[in-house]
Each structure stands twice: as structure tokens, then as C-alpha cells.
Amino acid sequence: MGIKEDMKEMATRARTASRKLAHLDSGSKNRALQATARALLAEAERIRAENEKDLAAARSAGISGAMLDRLTLSDQAIKAMADGLNEIVALPDPVGEVTKMWLRPNGLRVGRMRIPLGVIGIIYESRPNVTIDAAALCLKSGNAVILRGGSEAINSNRVLGEIMTECARAENVPDYAVQVVPTTDRAAVDALLEQEEYIDVIIPRGGEELIRKVVEKSRIPVLKHYKGVCHVFVDADANPKKAREICLNAKAQRPGVCNAMETMLVHAAIAQDFLALIAPAFAKLGVELRGCPASREIVPGMKAATEEDWYAEYLDKILAVRVVENVDEAIAHIQKYGSDHTEAVVTENYSVAGKFIREVNSSSVMVNASTRFSDGFQYGLGAEIGISTTRLHAYGPMGLEELTTTKFIVYGDGQIRE
């Protein structure tokens, strides 16, 4: 068979599996996830060996350090995947939950019940941990999933998919509930995006170029975020020590991820002292600063920021810096240049914090915390299948509930409509 036929077969098998998985009991799903968590730890050596094949190829291809970081499955990363599985096990099963019920004047009781979306296609780059996180969330929420990772992680994704499939089958999870696309041929993605008869939603995870290509070609609804241009606004009433630690963490703890800070906004009233405090710390961490004229007057040698820098998702040790007059100017900057991902304000002023929370409508808005917390695992979702900035039907990190929809249920006692 050709690639188109292969993808159609995968999609039809997933649809069949989804009908059975939608009604699988919580115990079976949880036991499958627990078994997978144990197997990841027990087979860490096997996983690392396959991952090393991908890393060797990536190094030969000259892939950047940030991308290598995303690709690496260290012992710590494998343990994190296992921990994420166990957190998902501990969460309530959303399937079958009645979210509300109300009584109509004619005696009908009307309610809404959570049901799975059906079949989900995940298209992603670099991070092989997505294979486990996404598959686990889909399984627990009763959805079949087709996973198409990047060619740079093909060996890692295959072995992780094999381990999860083996563990799931032992707990009566239907065959083909979790499938990893076995080919690196890009034609597979195009073919997958044509399976609107069998796949209910596509979730791309990766760079802006990948996501835009998926949106342009897909016949299936897409939940997406193009990029993470995240901001931290350091207010005049910020605690300097707290602000310093938050900003350093938001930018430098892991710069190659979508919830890393890309622009730091500093209130003019404290800019002189705060930039003098934090600029040497950024320099020590190897972070290049690109600033507005006011910030460059304070920090000698800072590069000039261009208009493109305010829109940039660097995913690297580069930070745009702008001095603003007040919280209104900070909010206006975010509204113009932001990507609806994650924004934070550092302040001890309750009114400023409240205004920032109310008027900034990104998918995550934080007070006195690093943008790096914008993450399903950190939010207590167990893991995340992605971050949506589209607002329909989910917004922000997507966990179990965001992988369900609701149907109406109606209880009557012989009522007929006149």
C-alpha cells in the first residue's frame, strides 16, 4: 500500500478503537497507565539506546543546542514521563461526568455529560516525551490517538509507542487506541490531514512554520498556538529580589520552550536600578539583551531592538527589553505584540495586579510567578496535550477535560411537545 492508503487504514482503525475506548472503565485505563509508568522505568536503558540514535543523527545534522535539549531522553526525563502518567491516574476520569442539570417547567430534566472527542491526531516536533504525555491524556479521556512525531525523534517515538501499546493491550485497551506513524515521509502528514471522516481534531505541537502548514492543509479542525511570545512586566512596586529571580528563571531556566519569557517590560520609575541589577546576571548566563533607547542608556553595550524583536519568539538566550511608563503601556505592548500565550506581572500593588489580571487576556496570566509555570503538569493537569491560543474550544494548557466535549442528556416522564 502507499502512504495515503496506510494513513487511511490507521485512521479507520483508530475510529473503530475509539468507539470501544469511549466506554472503557476507569480502572482498566488507569491500570494501563500505571503499567506504562513502571515499564518506562524498567526499560530506561532500551529507551536511551533508541534516543541516542536520534541524538547522534541530530548532532550530525547540526541541530541547535536548544533543539537537542528537547530531543534528549535523560533518566530525569524518563522519570518525569512516568511521574506524569501516575499524576494522570490520580485525576478523576472526566468521561461520563454530568457537569450540570436543570429542571424545565414541563418537568424535563436537562443536563450535560462529558464524552470523548473521538479520534485525535497529534503532529509534533523534537520532544519524544509528547508521545507518552499525549497518548496518556487521550487514553484516560477515552480518545484514540494517532501520533506523528518529527523525523528527528523517530526511534524514540517508536520505542515509547511500543511500550505503551504493550501495556495497554494487557489491560483490555482496544488495539489501535494508540498508534505512532512509523514513517518519516512528510507525505504522511498531508495524508493524515485528509482523514476528516475518521479524525475529529488535529493538535500540532512545534514551531510556527509547522503549525501554519498544518492549518493550511488540514480538512480537520485544528487546535493550535503559533508561537509563545511571553512577557514579564516588572512594576514600580515590584520586590526587586523577587523580580530578579522570576525574570532570570522565565528567560534562562529553559530558553528553548514556548513558555519562556521573550520580552521583559520594566516600569520607568525603577528601570535604572532594576536593569543595573539584572543585566549583569543575564550576561553571566549568556543571555543577549536587545533593548529600547531608554534601556540602552541604562545598560551600556545593549544591542538596539528592532520592531521585529517585539514580535520575536527567540527560543534562545536572547531577550527583548523595553522601559514603559505604567501598567497601561505594558498592557498595550502585550496586546499589540503578544501571542495570547502567557504573561506575568511582578508587583506588590494589589490594584496593579488586579488590572493586569482583568485586562490581559492571554491564555495564562500570572502575578509574581515565572511564565515557566504555564504548563499542564505544573497546573496539576497531570500533563498537557498542548497549549491552545485559539479559544475554541479550549484555551491554554489542555488536559483531560479539554479533550472532552459535552452532550445534552434529557430525562422525561412521558412528555410530548405540543
C-alpha positions in Angstrom: 0.0 0.0 0.0 1.0 3.6 -0.5 1.2 6.3 2.2 -2.3 7.6 1.6 -3.7 4.1 2.0 -1.6 3.5 5.1 -2.8 6.7 6.8 -6.5 5.9 5.9 -6.1 2.4 7.4 -4.6 3.9 10.6 -7.4 6.4 10.8 -10.2 3.8 10.3 -8.6 1.5 12.9 -8.4 4.5 15.3 -12.1 5.2 14.7 -13.1 1.6 15.5 -10.9 1.7 18.6 -12.4 5.0 19.8 -15.9 3.5 19.9 -14.8 0.8 22.3 -12.4 3.1 24.3 -15.2 5.7 24.9 -16.9 3.1 27.2 -13.8 1.5 28.8 -14.0 1.6 32.6 -11.7 3.9 34.5 -9.9 1.0 36.3 -8.7 -0.5 33.0 -7.4 2.8 31.7 -5.6 3.6 35.0 -4.0 0.2 35.2 -2.7 0.6 31.6 -1.2 3.9 32.5 0.4 2.6 35.7 1.8 -0.4 33.9 3.3 2.0 31.3 4.9 4.1 34.1 6.5 1.1 35.5 7.7 -0.1 32.1 9.3 3.2 31.3 11.5 3.0 34.3 12.2 -0.7 33.8 13.2 -0.2 30.2 15.0 3.0 30.6 18.2 1.5 29.0 16.2 0.4 25.9 14.7 3.9 25.6 18.0 5.7 26.0 19.6 3.5 23.4 16.9 4.4 20.8 17.1 8.0 21.8 20.8 8.1 21.3 20.3 7.0 17.7 18.2 10.2 17.2 20.7 12.4 19.1 23.6 11.1 17.0 21.7 11.9 13.8 20.7 15.3 15.2 24.3 16.2 16.1 25.5 15.2 12.6 22.8 17.4 11.1 24.0 20.4 13.2 20.7 20.8 15.2 20.9 23.6 17.7 21.6 23.1 21.4 18.0 24.1 22.3 16.6 21.5 19.9 18.9 18.8 21.3 17.7 19.6 24.7 14.1 19.0 23.6 15.1 15.8 22.0 17.1 14.2 24.9 15.5 11.5 27.0 17.7 11.5 30.1 17.0 9.4 33.2 15.4 12.5 34.6 13.1 13.0 31.6 12.1 9.3 31.6 11.2 9.6 35.3 9.3 12.8 34.6 7.2 10.9 32.0 6.5 8.1 34.5 5.5 10.7 37.2 3.2 12.4 34.7 1.5 9.1 34.0 0.9 8.5 37.7 -0.5 12.0 38.1 -2.9 11.4 35.3 -4.0 8.2 37.0 -4.7 10.2 40.2 -7.0 12.6 38.3 -10.8 12.0 38.1 -11.9 10.4 34.8 -13.9 13.1 33.0 -15.9 10.7 30.8 -19.5 10.4 31.9 -19.3 13.3 34.3 -22.6 15.2 34.4 -21.5 18.9 34.6 -24.9 20.4 35.2 -28.6 19.5 35.4 -31.6 21.7 35.4 -35.4 21.3 35.6 -37.7 22.7 32.9 -41.3 23.9 33.6 -42.7 20.9 31.8 -40.9 18.5 34.1 -38.0 17.6 31.8 -34.6 17.4 33.5 -31.9 18.6 31.1 -28.2 18.1 31.6 -24.8 17.9 30.1 -22.5 14.9 30.2 -18.8 14.8 29.2 -17.9 12.5 26.3 -14.6 11.9 24.4 -13.8 13.9 21.3 -13.2 10.7 19.4 -10.0 10.4 17.4 -7.2 12.9 17.9 -4.2 13.4 15.6 -1.1 14.8 17.2 1.6 16.3 14.9 4.7 17.3 16.8 8.4 18.0 16.6 11.5 17.1 18.6 10.1 16.3 22.0 9.6 12.5 22.3 8.0 12.9 25.7 5.0 14.2 23.9 4.4 10.6 22.7 3.7 9.5 26.2 2.1 12.6 27.6 -0.4 12.9 24.7 -1.1 9.2 24.4 -1.8 9.0 28.2 -4.2 12.0 28.2 -6.0 10.7 25.2 -6.4 7.2 26.7 -7.6 8.5 30.1 -10.1 10.8 28.3 -11.4 8.0 26.1 -9.9 9.2 22.8 -8.0 7.1 20.3 -4.8 8.9 19.1 -2.6 8.9 16.1 0.9 10.3 16.9 3.1 11.7 14.1 6.4 12.9 15.6 9.3 14.6 13.8 11.8 12.6 11.8 14.5 13.7 14.2 12.8 11.6 17.0 11.6 8.6 15.0 13.5 5.9 17.0 12.5 7.4 20.4 8.8 7.8 19.4 8.6 4.2 18.1 10.0 2.6 21.2 7.8 4.7 23.5 4.7 3.8 21.4 5.6 0.1 21.5 5.9 0.2 25.3 2.6 1.9 25.8 0.8 -0.3 23.3 2.1 -3.5 25.0 1.0 -2.2 28.4 -2.4 -1.0 27.2 -3.2 -4.3 25.4 -2.6 -6.2 28.7 -5.4 -4.2 30.3 -8.0 -4.7 27.6 -7.5 -1.3 26.0 -8.7 -1.8 22.3 -6.0 -2.4 19.7 -5.0 0.7 17.8 -6.2 3.1 20.5 -2.6 4.4 20.4 -0.8 4.4 17.1 2.6 6.0 16.1 3.0 6.8 12.5 6.0 4.6 11.6 7.3 6.6 8.6 9.3 9.9 8.4 7.9 10.7 4.9 6.3 14.1 5.1 3.6 12.9 2.7 2.2 11.0 5.7 1.2 14.3 7.4 -0.6 15.5 4.3 -2.4 12.2 4.0 -3.3 12.3 7.7 -4.8 15.8 7.4 -7.2 14.5 4.7 -8.9 11.9 7.0 -11.8 14.1 8.1 -14.2 11.2 8.0 -12.3 9.4 10.8 -10.3 12.0 12.8 -12.1 14.6 14.9 -9.4 17.1 15.7 -5.7 17.8 14.9 -3.4 19.2 17.5 0.0 20.4 16.2 2.9 21.0 18.6 6.1 22.6 17.3 7.4 25.7 15.6 5.3 28.3 13.9 6.2 27.0 10.4 4.9 23.5 11.2 1.7 24.8 12.7 0.9 27.1 9.8 1.5 24.3 7.3 -0.9 22.1 9.3 -3.6 24.8 9.4 -3.3 25.5 5.7 -3.6 21.8 4.6 -5.9 20.3 7.2 -9.5 19.4 6.4 -9.9 18.7 10.1 -10.4 21.3 12.9 -7.1 22.3 14.4 -6.3 23.4 18.0 -3.2 25.4 17.8 -0.8 28.1 19.0 1.6 29.6 16.5 4.2 30.9 19.0 4.8 31.9 22.6 5.8 35.5 22.8 5.6 35.7 26.6 6.1 38.9 28.6 7.0 39.7 32.2 6.2 43.3 33.4 8.2 44.5 36.4 6.1 47.1 38.0 7.3 50.1 40.0 6.0 48.4 43.2 7.8 45.1 42.5 10.1 43.5 45.1 13.5 43.8 43.3 14.8 40.5 44.6 11.6 38.6 43.7 11.5 40.3 40.3 15.1 39.4 39.5 14.6 35.7 40.3 11.4 35.5 38.4 12.9 37.1 35.3 16.0 35.1 35.3 14.0 31.9 35.7 11.5 32.9 33.0 14.2 33.5 30.4 17.2 31.3 31.2 15.9 28.2 33.1 15.0 26.7 29.7 15.0 29.2 26.9 14.0 26.9 24.1 10.4 26.3 25.2 7.2 28.2 24.4 6.6 29.5 27.9 10.0 31.2 28.3 10.0 35.0 28.6 10.8 36.7 25.3 10.2 40.3 26.3 10.8 42.0 29.7 8.9 45.2 30.3 10.2 47.4 33.1 8.5 50.4 34.8 10.4 53.6 34.1 10.4 54.5 37.8 12.6 51.6 38.7 14.3 50.9 35.4 17.6 52.5 36.4 18.1 50.4 39.5 16.5 47.2 38.2 18.2 47.0 34.9 21.6 47.7 36.6 20.7 44.8 39.0 19.6 42.2 36.4 21.7 43.0 33.3 25.0 41.5 34.8 23.1 38.4 35.9 21.7 37.9 32.4 25.2 38.4 30.9 26.6 35.8 33.3 24.0 33.3 32.0 24.9 34.2 28.4 21.6 36.0 27.6 21.9 38.7 24.9 19.8 41.8 25.6 18.1 43.8 22.8 16.6 47.0 24.1 14.7 50.2 23.5 16.6 53.5 23.6 15.7 54.1 27.3 17.0 50.7 28.4 20.2 51.1 26.2 21.0 54.3 28.1 21.0 52.4 31.3 22.9 49.3 30.2 26.0 50.1 28.1 26.6 47.8 25.2 23.0 46.5 24.9 22.0 45.9 21.3 19.2 48.0 19.8 15.9 46.2 19.5 14.1 46.5 16.1 10.4 46.3 15.6 10.7 42.7 14.7 12.3 41.9 18.1 9.0 42.8 19.9 7.2 40.1 17.9 10.0 37.5 18.1 9.8 34.1 19.7 13.6 33.6 20.1 13.6 30.1 21.7 17.1 31.0 22.6 19.2 33.1 25.0 18.0 36.4 23.6 15.7 38.8 25.4 14.0 42.0 24.3 13.8 44.7 26.9 11.5 47.8 27.0 11.0 50.5 29.5 7.3 51.5 29.9 5.7 54.4 31.8 3.0 52.5 33.6 0.9 49.3 33.6 -1.4 50.7 30.8 1.6 51.0 28.5 2.8 47.5 29.4 -0.7 46.1 28.7 -0.9 48.0 25.4 2.5 46.5 24.4 1.3 43.0 25.2 -1.9 43.4 23.3 0.0 44.6 20.2 2.9 42.2 20.2 1.8 39.2 22.3 0.7 35.8 21.1 -2.0 35.1 23.7 0.2 32.5 25.4 1.5 33.6 28.9 2.1 37.0 30.6 3.2 37.8 34.1 3.4 40.9 36.3 5.7 41.3 39.3 4.2 43.7 41.8 3.3 44.2 45.4 0.5 46.6 44.4 -2.9 44.9 44.6 -4.6 47.3 42.2 -1.9 46.9 39.5 -2.1 43.1 39.8 -5.9 43.2 39.5 -5.8 45.4 36.5 -3.2 43.2 34.8 -5.3 40.1 35.5 -8.5 41.7 34.2 -7.2 43.3 31.1 -4.6 40.9 29.8 -6.5 38.1 28.0 -3.7 35.7 27.2 -4.4 32.0 28.0 -2.3 32.2 31.2 -1.9 35.4 33.2 0.3 35.4 36.3 1.1 37.5 39.3 4.5 37.2 40.9 5.4 33.9 39.2 7.6 32.8 36.4 6.0 32.2 33.0 7.7 28.8 33.0 4.8 27.5 35.2 2.4 27.7 32.2 2.3 24.0 31.7 -0.2 21.3 32.2 1.9 19.3 34.6 2.6 22.4 36.7 -1.1 23.3 36.7 -2.0 19.9 38.1 -3.4 18.5 34.9 -1.0 15.5 35.0 0.4 16.6 31.7 -0.7 18.5 28.7 -1.5 17.6 25.1 -0.6 21.1 24.0 -1.4 24.8 24.6 -4.2 26.3 22.7 -4.3 30.0 22.0 -7.3 29.8 19.7 -10.0 30.0 22.4 -12.2 27.4 20.7 -13.0 25.1 22.3 -10.0 25.1 24.7 -7.7 27.9 25.8 -4.3 27.4 27.5 -2.7 24.1 28.6 -5.0 21.3 27.6 -5.6 18.4 30.0 -8.2 15.8 30.4 -11.3 18.0 30.4 -10.2 19.8 27.3 -10.1 16.5 25.5 -13.8 16.0 26.0 -16.9 17.7 24.8 -20.4 17.6 26.3 -23.6 16.1 25.0 -27.1 17.0 26.2 -28.9 14.4 28.3 -32.7 14.7 28.9 -34.8 12.8 31.4 -38.6 12.8 30.9 -41.7 11.0 32.1 -43.8 10.8 29.0 -43.7 14.5 28.0 -44.6 15.3 24.4 -44.2 18.6 22.6 -47.4 20.4 21.6 
